[in-house]
């Protein structure tokens, strides 16, 4: 992993949070976000229409769904970042996503990095264990930019 801090002026330490909703009751999930003062949830699923529990879905074509409503009730914003979704759900080693990030990390992280400037941002996917999810690849790159990482 290259030290990207040397290539850009990102000296301000900001923390990104990550969370997996899998196995969590919606009220527990939202409570965890509120407890950590999360202001914006960035959904990094490639297909937010699909979820084990329907409450965690979002329909990009209609720009609505139960998940943004659930978060809004707690005063938390929602953004879907398809550029950070894992394009191959059947790949247990997450190789395809790793290769994409190796080639295009700066481009794929640009919008996310702009969002965190003055707000607490949490990356969302299904898998609770961040090390078994593509979120850990995203956070490895964010850490290389100098950001702190906290998995909830």
C-alpha positions in Angstrom: 0.0 0.0 0.0 1.6 3.3 -1.1 1.8 6.2 1.4 -0.5 8.6 -0.5 0.1 11.3 2.1 3.3 12.1 0.4 1.6 12.9 -2.9 -1.1 15.2 -1.6 -1.5 17.8 1.2 -3.8 15.8 3.5 -2.3 16.5 6.9 -5.5 17.1 8.7 -6.5 13.9 10.6 -10.1 13.1 10.1 -11.8 9.9 11.1 -14.0 7.7 8.9 -16.3 5.2 10.5 -17.6 2.0 9.0 -20.5 -0.2 9.9 -22.1 -3.4 8.6 -25.8 -3.7 9.1 -25.9 -7.5 8.9 -27.6 -9.1 11.9 -28.4 -5.7 13.5 -31.9 -4.6 14.4 -32.7 -1.3 12.7 -33.1 0.5 16.1 -29.7 -0.9 17.3 -28.1 0.1 14.0 -29.4 3.7 14.2 -28.5 3.9 17.9 -24.9 3.0 17.1 -24.7 5.8 14.5 -26.2 8.3 16.9 -23.9 7.2 19.7 -20.9 8.1 17.5 -22.5 11.3 16.3 -22.6 10.2 12.6 -24.0 12.9 10.4 -23.8 11.1 7.0 -24.0 7.4 6.0 -22.2 6.7 2.7 -23.6 3.4 1.3 -20.7 1.6 -0.5 -22.8 -1.3 -1.7 -22.9 -1.9 -5.5 -26.5 -2.9 -5.3 -28.4 -1.2 -2.5 -31.7 -2.6 -3.7 -30.7 -5.9 -2.2 -30.6 -6.5 1.5 -31.3 -9.3 3.9 -33.7 -7.1 5.7 -35.8 -4.8 3.5 -35.3 -1.8 5.8 -31.7 -1.5 4.6 -32.6 -1.0 0.9 -32.4 2.0 -1.4 -33.7 2.3 -5.0 -31.3 4.5 -6.9 -33.6 4.8 -9.9 -36.3 6.4 -7.7 -33.9 8.0 -5.3 -35.8 6.6 -2.3 -36.2 3.7 0.0 -36.6 2.7 3.6 -32.9 3.2 4.6 -32.7 6.9 3.9 -36.0 7.4 5.7 -34.8 5.4 8.7 -31.7 7.5 8.9 -33.5 10.8 8.3 -35.7 10.1 11.3 -32.5 10.2 13.4 -31.2 13.3 11.7 -28.6 11.4 9.7 -28.0 12.0 6.0 -27.6 9.3 3.3 -25.6 9.1 0.1 -25.0 6.2 -2.2 -21.5 5.9 -3.6 -21.7 3.3 -6.4 -18.1 4.0 -7.4 -17.1 2.3 -4.1 -19.3 -0.7 -4.5 -17.8 -4.2 -4.9 -18.6 -5.1 -8.5 -18.3 -8.9 -7.9 -20.3 -10.2 -5.0 -19.3 -13.8 -5.8 -15.6 -13.1 -5.3 -14.7 -14.1 -1.7 -11.2 -12.7 -2.0 -12.5 -9.3 -3.3 -9.7 -9.4 -6.0 -11.7 -7.5 -8.6 -12.3 -4.6 -6.2 -8.7 -4.6 -5.1 -7.5 -4.3 -8.7 -9.9 -1.5 -9.4 -8.8 0.4 -6.3 -5.1 -0.2 -7.2 -5.7 1.5 -10.5 -8.3 4.2 -9.6 -8.2 4.9 -5.9 -7.8 8.6 -6.1 -10.8 8.9 -8.5 -13.0 6.5 -6.6 -12.3 8.2 -3.3 -12.6 11.8 -4.5 -16.3 12.3 -3.7 -16.1 10.6 -0.3 -13.1 12.7 0.7 -15.0 15.9 -0.1 -17.9 14.7 2.1 -15.9 14.3 5.2 -14.5 17.8 5.5 -16.8 19.0 8.2 -19.0 16.1 9.1 -18.8 12.6 10.7 -19.1 10.1 7.8 -19.8 6.3 8.2 -19.3 3.8 5.3 -22.1 1.3 5.2 -22.2 -2.2 3.8 -23.9 -5.5 4.8 -21.0 -7.5 6.4 -20.5 -6.7 10.1 -16.9 -7.7 10.1 -15.0 -5.0 8.2 -12.1 -7.4 7.5 -14.4 -9.7 5.6 -15.9 -6.8 3.6 -14.6 -4.6 0.8 -14.8 -1.7 3.3 -11.4 -2.7 4.6 -9.8 -2.0 1.2 -11.4 1.4 1.1 -10.3 2.2 4.6 -6.7 1.0 3.9 -6.5 3.7 1.2 -8.2 6.3 3.4 -5.6 5.5 6.1 -2.8 6.0 3.5 -4.3 9.5 2.9 -3.9 10.2 6.6 -7.4 9.6 7.8 -8.3 7.8 11.0 -10.5 4.7 10.8 -13.0 3.3 13.3 -15.1 0.2 12.6 -18.3 0.2 14.6 
